[in-house]
């Protein structure tokens, strides 16, 4: 008669193995949380929102464990936030003026220009009276950026240039039809999309983001100011090396391709 015996592990062995497994899982969870904790905070001009979302996704894929957190607003608002104590890792502005003010205050490292943009007129589809820039005074309701906002400052320059071509009355006639001055370019664009304006002046990249929803009227190159976009790492940034890597990524082939896709242009050679 044969007898079969079954080997059993002592209960204490199971408890020790289970405890070891739980400790390993806890360590892995802590490591994952530590990796997620490396957040790169980017203050970005409103017109960069779509392009930088694309760039951030690609940067995160190339730098596992990094999360890019964006604060998007008008460049003048972001500048004031930094001056009042906000401390992101990076600031990307839609013009040199606000960046240079921060550089003069020694709040940022040396800025570099990474892209340029142009202005266009956008109108509601079917608004036949506005076919060229010279027709802009024929729009009943025009929306532009406020003077302290980059898009507003560029618009003022463009209208002054246009007045020298179309006559001194051109600027006055356009001003007579301005119904709103907004605090960032996306708000300017929204007025046309919502039917609250007949025409607006925005960046080419913003017009590209709503392709098919507005009609785009180009502005002659000779009258069109070049909008230069500088980026800089904040002095004393929490993740300074990672921030510098992001700047190089923006300037590199992947970032440049994403910016071109979004409607930004190369800067003119000087």
Secondary structure, DSSP 8 states (H G I E B T S, - for coil): ----------HHHHHHHHHHHHHHHHHHHHHHHHHHTEEEEEEEEGGGHHHHHHHHHHHHHHSTTEEEEEEEE-HHHHHHHHHTT---SEEE-SSHHHHHHHHHTT-B---EEEEEE-EEEEE-TT-TT-SSGGGGGG-SSEEEE-TTSHHHHHHHHHHHHHHHHH-THHHHHHHHTEEEEESSHHHHHHHHHTTS-SEEEEEHHHHHHTBTTBEEEE--GGG---EEEEEEEBTT-TTHHHHHHHHHHHHSHHHHHHHHHTT-B-----
